[in-house]
């Protein structure tokens, strides 16, 4: 087995319980898989108007060039969706 193959295998095994979010500089920020739930719950609190700081994973997601992260529910910049205007007649 070549050294390159060994390194790839070790990287796969080491990243089993982590989430990797790409950064603009080409690197990636890594978080434990449990941080996904924590970030989502913090974003829910922020949407309800609670004054809590954004989770570090949410900040990394919002700064990511990948739209799968920057426009996801984990992003700190998720816009608040307002309900549509009620057009029913009284």
Residue pairs with C-beta under 8 A, 6 or more apart in sequence:
15 30
17 32
17 33
18 30
18 31
18 32
18 33
19 30
19 31
19 32
19 33
19 35
19 36
19 57
20 28
20 29
20 30
21 28
21 29
21 30
21 31
21 57
21 60
21 61
21 64
21 66
21 69
22 28
22 64
22 65
22 66
22 69
23 29
23 60
23 63
23 64
23 65
24 63
24 64
24 65
29 60
31 56
31 57
31 60
35 55
35 56
35 57
36 57
36 74
38 55
38 57
39 55
39 57
39 58
39 61
39 74
40 73
40 74
42 52
42 54
42 55
42 58
43 54
43 55
43 58
43 73
43 74
43 75
43 76
43 78
45 52
46 52
46 54
46 76
47 78
47 80
54 62
54 76
55 76
57 74
58 74
58 75
58 76
59 76
60 69
61 69
61 70
61 72
61 74
61 75
61 76
62 69
62 70
62 75
62 76
62 77
63 70
64 70
69 75
70 77
72 78
